[in-house]
Amino acid sequence: MNAFIEYMKLHLISLHQDAENLQNLMDNFKGDYDSDSYKDMEIEDMVNTGEIRATNHLLSVAQDMM
């Protein structure tokens, strides 16, 4: 269980790094905000946010069980 909790912590760090990189891409986007490429970034941002929330929840539950 401890190894799994440590894995989730590392995964969460990675997800936050992905979110920061994606935010930088979106902030510096030089194109049409209605383009498919920007819409894909928005979807990726929503998915990443969901992954962060889910990982936080599972990590919290696992830590409460310890």
Phi, psi and omega per residue, in radians:
M1 nan -0.708 3.130
N2 -1.072 -0.696 3.120
A3 -1.112 -0.688 3.130
F4 -1.163 -0.710 3.100
I5 -1.096 -0.748 3.113
E6 -1.121 -0.684 3.073
Y7 -1.055 -0.794 -3.136
M8 -1.087 -0.651 3.103
K9 -1.109 -0.765 3.106
L10 -1.150 -0.706 3.115
H11 -1.089 -0.691 3.120
L12 -1.109 -0.717 3.078
I13 -1.046 -0.784 3.130
S14 -1.078 -0.739 3.118
L15 -1.101 -0.696 3.105
H16 -1.155 -0.654 3.073
Q17 -1.130 -0.732 3.087
D18 -1.066 -0.728 3.134
A19 -1.106 -0.723 3.136
E20 -1.154 -0.746 3.114
N21 -1.112 -0.738 3.128
L22 -1.148 -0.698 3.113
Q23 -1.088 -0.704 3.091
N24 -1.084 -0.743 3.101
L25 -1.072 -0.772 -3.117
M26 -1.197 -0.675 3.132
D27 -1.155 -0.552 -3.083
N28 -1.790 0.250 -3.116
F29 -1.144 2.257 -3.138
K30 -2.065 1.249 -3.112
G31 -2.903 -2.865 -3.120
D32 -1.395 2.088 -3.129
Y33 -1.189 -0.219 3.065
D34 -1.648 0.075 -3.114
S35 -1.290 2.764 3.110
D36 -1.079 -0.636 -3.100
S37 -1.158 -0.679 3.111
Y38 -1.254 -0.690 3.103
K39 -1.091 -0.642 3.078
D40 -1.102 -0.686 3.098
M41 -1.132 -0.689 3.106
E42 -1.097 -0.727 3.114
I43 -1.139 -0.770 3.112
E44 -1.045 -0.665 3.106
D45 -1.119 -0.747 3.123
M46 -1.134 -0.733 3.121
V47 -1.104 -0.803 -3.141
N48 -1.052 -0.749 3.119
T49 -1.070 -0.724 3.090
G50 -1.120 -0.684 3.112
E51 -1.139 -0.683 3.104
I52 -1.100 -0.811 -3.123
R53 -1.103 -0.754 -3.132
A54 -1.148 -0.748 3.134
T55 -1.134 -0.730 3.075
N56 -1.034 -0.758 -3.132
H57 -1.107 -0.864 -3.123
L58 -1.106 -0.671 3.103
L59 -1.109 -0.740 3.122
S60 -1.094 -0.782 3.125
V61 -1.091 -0.814 -3.136
A62 -1.073 -0.725 3.130
Q63 -1.183 -0.618 3.105
D64 -1.178 -0.499 -3.136
M65 -1.327 -0.338 -3.090
M66 -1.380 nan nan
